[in-house]
Amino acid sequence: MTDTAHNNTQREEVALELLTNGGTAEPVVELTEDEELLALHQQLNDNPFAHKYYSRWFNAFQPLGDLQPPEPPVVCQTDDGKALFTLGSLSEVVGEKRAGKSLLLTMATLQEIRDGYSVFWLDSDDGSARRTLDRLRKFAPHHGVSEDQLQAQFLYATPAGGFWFGDTSQAPLGLIAIRERIRVWNESGNPPVRMFVIDSVTPQLQYDNFTSNSQETRRWYDAVREHLANGLNLAVPVIDHTGHSSNNRSTGTAQKAAGSTVSYMVKNGTNRNRVVRFEVECSTSHKDGWWTSGESIGNFYADMRGDAWEVTFQSTSTTPLDNLLRRISDYAEKHADEVGDKGWSLSQLRQKITGGNQDKGDAIRVAATTGILELRNGNYHFVRPYDASTDSQGE
């Protein structure tokens, strides 16, 4: 063996010894004059973060035969069991203000509590514990969740400051404190946490003087993913608002997309007589392939009349005709008051409907025959929303 090969072998032995002993092993006698290894040993002893990252790189390369298939999403389920959020991932929920983003995560929270888990909710936006809890209480009976369960399994906080406490040259001590709080909670015999909600991104960024379109945003997303999603195997949905220039993108999209696993858009919302409807669409493809960009996932309905509110989250039909019928219904319901008794001509309505490959004129005529629209005096008028159980045209 050459001197170089011998020295490299000894370097590997020192590295392994450092790792297996938590960075406290003494270098072997033969290499006490190797300044590089002595410096490494000192750095790993003095700085646990250095040891952590050294270990990460040392163990980064693995045979592909050890690669496990990705876990499917399990949190925030549609009525037929499809889901949006994967454990160990950070996901965006974006949309216009008051589009229904918090309602969607309220439903997800109650599903988690019903199934025996706890939920942590960081409210950087609304800041009203009473309003958040009242909303949960209204929907709780529909999900079979009791007041005792809400009191025991829903943990709420407003920000205690930025995740970096205003000093971004240091570790994100706020995130580390949250991580350890959840770890202690889970290890103390409480219903374990699977979902951590951040509502919403922009106010929380501002606590550390970050801006939504800055490169620092990527750092923020990476830190949240590392300490909460990966560190505790949580589903971490973060709520964000769309920018002024587009109705389907949040500000700083490039940095946020790079830092998240998937982005979902809440869109086409209506609120008529306290019955809220909106569509959930995948706006940035899931990095594990579960959802693709532009794919419609489901339609959300919340009936907030009376004392006990009800909610359903119906999977969207995958047939082109049904997708077009749903889009026609959503548009016509949202703009019915604007056109009044005049209605839309066939050509006007065709121009307003986006998406779908099937002929839009045929879909509008089907909408009229099913009772979604009514044809009067040559124009089409909105009658009722699309209902997948009765209006689906199948393949």
N, C-alpha and C positions, 0 to 999 in steps of 0.2 A: 504494500500500500504506500502511495506517495505521501510526502509530508502534508501536502494540501488536502488530500482525501482524508488522512488521519485527523487533521485539524477540523475539517468539516464534520466528521463523525462525532468528535468530541463536542462541537458546537451543538449538534442535535441532542446529544445526551444532556447537556446543560439546559437546553430549552425544555426538554421533557421533564427534567427534575424541577425546574422552576414552576412549571405548570402544575405538576402533581402535588407540589408542596405549597401551593398558594403564593408562589413568588417569594418564599422565604428560604429557599435552599442556598447553601454556600456553593460557589463555583468550585469545580474540581481543581485539585492542586496543580495539575499540569497546565492549566490555563489561567493561573492567577495573574499572569502578565498580559493577558489579552484585554486591552483597554475597552474594546467594544462590548465584550460580554460582562465585564465588571460594571460598566455604565448601565447596561441593560438590567443587571441584577439590582443595582441601586435604585433605578427608576421604578422597577416593579415593586420593590419593597416600600418605596416612599409614596407611591401613587396607585391606589386600587383601581382607578380608571384606566391607567396605563396597562395594568395587568389584565383587566377585562378586555381591552381592545387587542392586546397581544394574543390572548387566548382565542379571541374571535377569529383573527387571521390565521392562527396556527391550525385551527380546526375547520377552516372554511372549506377546504377542498375535500370532497367526499366522492366515493364511487357512485356513479349514477344508478347503479343497481340498488342503492340504499334509498333512492328517492321515492317518497310516498305520494300517492295520488292526492290532489288537493281536496280539502274538506268542503262539502257543499254549504251554502248559506243556511242558517237555522233560526235566525232571529228576525222578527217582524214578518209574520207569515200571512199569506193570503188565505182565503177561506178554504182552498183546496190543498193547503200545505206547502206551497212554494214560499220561498223566503228571500229577503233582501240582504241581510248582513251576515258575514262570515266571522266566526270566532278567530281572534288573532289578526284582525284587520281594521283599518280605518276607512270609513265610507262617508262620502258627502251626500247630504240631502239639500238640494238647492231649489230655489223658486222665488217668485216675487213675494214681497211682504204680504202677510195674511193669506198666502196661497193655500195653507193647510199643512205646512211642514211639521209644526209642533203637534197637530192633531194626529198625523201619521205616527209620530214617536210616542204620543200618549197611548195609542192603541198597542204599539210594540211593548211599552212599559207594562201595561195591564196583562198582556199575554205572558210576559216573563214572570210577573208576580203570581199569576194563576198557576203557572207551571212549577212554582217552588223556588224561584230565583229572586235575588234582590237587584235593584237598579239604583245606580248613582246618577244624579242629574245635576249638571253644573249650569246654572242659569246666568249667563253673562249679558243677556239681552233684556228680558222682561223684568227680572228681579223681584217678582211677586210670588212668594211662597203660597200665599192664600189663593191666588188665581190658579196657580198650577195644581194645587191640591183639590180645589173645587172642581176643576175640569176632570181630574182623575176620579173623584167621587161620583160625578154624574154618569160616567161611562162604566164604573166598576161593576154594578149589578149585571149589566149585559155580559160581562166577562166572567161572572161568578167569583168576583173578588170582594172580600169582606173589608170592613173598616179596620179590623184588627190586622189583617194582612197588609193593608196600605200603611198603617202606622209602623209596622215592624220591618217592611221590606223595601220601602221607598225612601231613599236618602237624598236630600236636596241641599244645595249650597249655592250662594252667590259668591263671586270671586273674592278671595282674600288678598288679591293682588295679581301681578303677572306670574307666569310660570318661572321666569328668571328673576323675579323680584326687582326688575329694572336693571339688572346687571348681566347683560348677555355675554360677558366674557367668562362667566362662571357656568357651572352645571345648572340645569333647570330644577332648582331645589323645590319649587312649588309642585312640579310634576312628580318628583321623587317622593314628596310628602303625601300626595294623593295616592300614589302607587302603594306606599307602605300602609296607609290608612285602609285601603281595600284589602291588602294582604292580611292585616291583623283581623279585619272583619271576617274574612273567609276562614281564617284559621281558628276563630273563636266559636265555631259551631253555629254560626248564623246561616240562613239561606245564602248560598254563594252568589256573588255578582257575576253576571255574564255580559251585561251591557252598561256602558258608560256614555251618557249623552252630553254633548257640548252644545249649548243653545245660547249664543251662536258664535261663529268664528271671529268675525270682525271686531266686536267689542273686546274679546279676549286678547286678540292680537295687539290691540291698542294699549293694553296694560303694560306691555313690554316695548311700546313705541315701534311696533312693526306696522307696516302697511300691507294691504291685501295684494298689491301687485309687486311687492318687493321680493328679492331673492331670499330675504329672511323668512318669508312665508314657508318656503320649502324646509328650512331648518325647523320651524315650528311644527309642521306636519310630521317630519321625521322624528322629532323628539316625542310627540304624542304617541306615534305608532310604536316607537321603541319601548317607552316606559309603561304604557297602558295596554295597547293592543298586543304586541309581542310579549312584553314583560309579564303580563297576567293572563294572556290568552282571552282577551275580552273583545267583543264587538263594540267598536267605538264609532257611532254615527255622529257626524258634526253637521250642524245646520248652518247654511250660508245663504245669502241673498243674491239674486241675479244682479248683474251690472245694468247700468242705464242704457248701454248700447245694444243689448240683445236680450231676448226673453228666454234664452236657454243656456246662458253661461254666467258663472259667477266671476267676480273680478279676480284677477290673478290666476286665471284658469290653468295656465301651463304649469306653474309651480304647484298648485293644488292637485292637479291630475297626476303629476309625478309622485306626489307624496301620499296619495290615497289609492285604495284598491279598486274602487268603483265610484261613480257618481250617479245619483238618481235625481231626476227632475220632477217636481210637483208642478203640474200645469193644467191649463183649461179649467180652472176652478170656477164654480158658481155657488152662490148662496141665496137661495130663494125660500123665503118663509122658514128660515132656520134649518133648512135641509142643505147640507154642504156636499158638493160632489167635486172630485178632481181626479185627474189621471196621474199615474206614476209611470215614468218612462226612464229607461237606462240612457243616460246622456254621454257617459264615457265607459267603454267596455270594461267588464270585470276582468281583472288581470289573470284570474284562474279560469276564465272562459265560461262562467255560468250565465252571464247576460251580455248581450252585444249592444253597441251604440245604436240608438234609435228604436230599440225594441220596447214595445209597450208591455208593461208588466201587469198592471191591474187598474181597476177603477175603485176609488174609495168613496163610500157614502156614509155620511154622519147625520143622523136625525136628532137634532138638538131641541125638539119640542117637548114640553112637559118636564117632569122632574127626573126621569130616568132616560138617559140618552142611549141611542143604539148606533152601532157602527158595523159596516161590512166592508171587506176588501176583496173584490171579485177579480180573479185572474182574467186577463184580456184574452178574447178569442184570437187564435193565430191565423184564422182565415182572412184573406185580403178583403172580402166583401164585408165581413163582420167588423173588421177594423175601420173600414170606411163608414159604415153605418154609425159606429160609435163616434167617429170624428164629426160626422154631419150632425148628430144629435147634440154633441157638446157645443159645437159652434152655434147652432140654431138656438139652443137654450140660453147661451150666454148673451146673444145679441137680439133676442126676441123683442125686448122692450124698445130697442133702438129703431127697428123697422116698423113696429106697430102693425096696423092692419094692412099695410102695403105688402109685406112679405118680400120674398126674393123670386126673381125669375130663375129659370133653370141655369142660364149662363152665369148669372150673378153668384148663385150658390156654388157652382162648380169652381169658380175662381177663388172662392174663399176657403175651400177645403184643401188642406195640404196632406201629403202622404198617401201611400197606397198606389198600387199599379192597375187595379181593376178600373174599368170605365166609371168615372164619377157620376155621369148622367144616369147610368143604370142603377147605381147605388142610391141616388136621390129618389128615383122612381120606386125602388124597393122600400125606402124609408116611408114613402107615402102609402104604399100598400099595407105596410105593417102597422101604420098608425102613429109613427114617430112624427111624421109631417102630414099636413093636409094640403091638397091642391085645390085652391079656390080662385076662380077668375083668372086662371093661367099662372098664378104665383103660388109659391110654397110657403106654408106657415108652420111654426113649431107647435106641436101638440103635447108631447111627453118625452121623457128621456129614454134612451136606448136601454133595454132590459135583456141581458144575455139569456135569461131563462126562457123568454118567449120570442125574442127577435132573432136569435142566432140562425143563420142560414146554412150552417154546416159546411162541409167541403163540396 
